[in-house]
């Protein structure tokens, strides 16, 4: 009476299981999608607070008077915290140069949120969206 040796078969199955477990998360790293576009009317409000960042990573703060004041990166968190404490419902609009990496814009948004500012908006250029 002869018996089939299943040990090599089990070894091969375990190796394949490990390979699939390692490669499965790598196959779902990104999802390709076409994000929606919308044309919206511009917001008109008095005393808009605009936080700007140039392509050279210079920071400017405008309190609605039409004059941008340059601030240092070290002062950014302090000024935003003071604004949030004075008026927590006041919206802050973030305007960033298009040449900036996405990470820099997110850091600017995170600085505003960490300071306690609840309403944060993004400033864009009017016109047709680019494909």
Secondary structure, DSSP 4 states (H G I P E B T S, - for coil): ------HHHHHHHHHHHHHHHHHHHHHTS-----------PPP--TT-EEEEE-TT--EEEE-SSS-EEEE-HHHHHHHHHHHHHH-TT--EEEEE-TTS-HHHHHHHHHHHHHTT---EEE----SPPP-
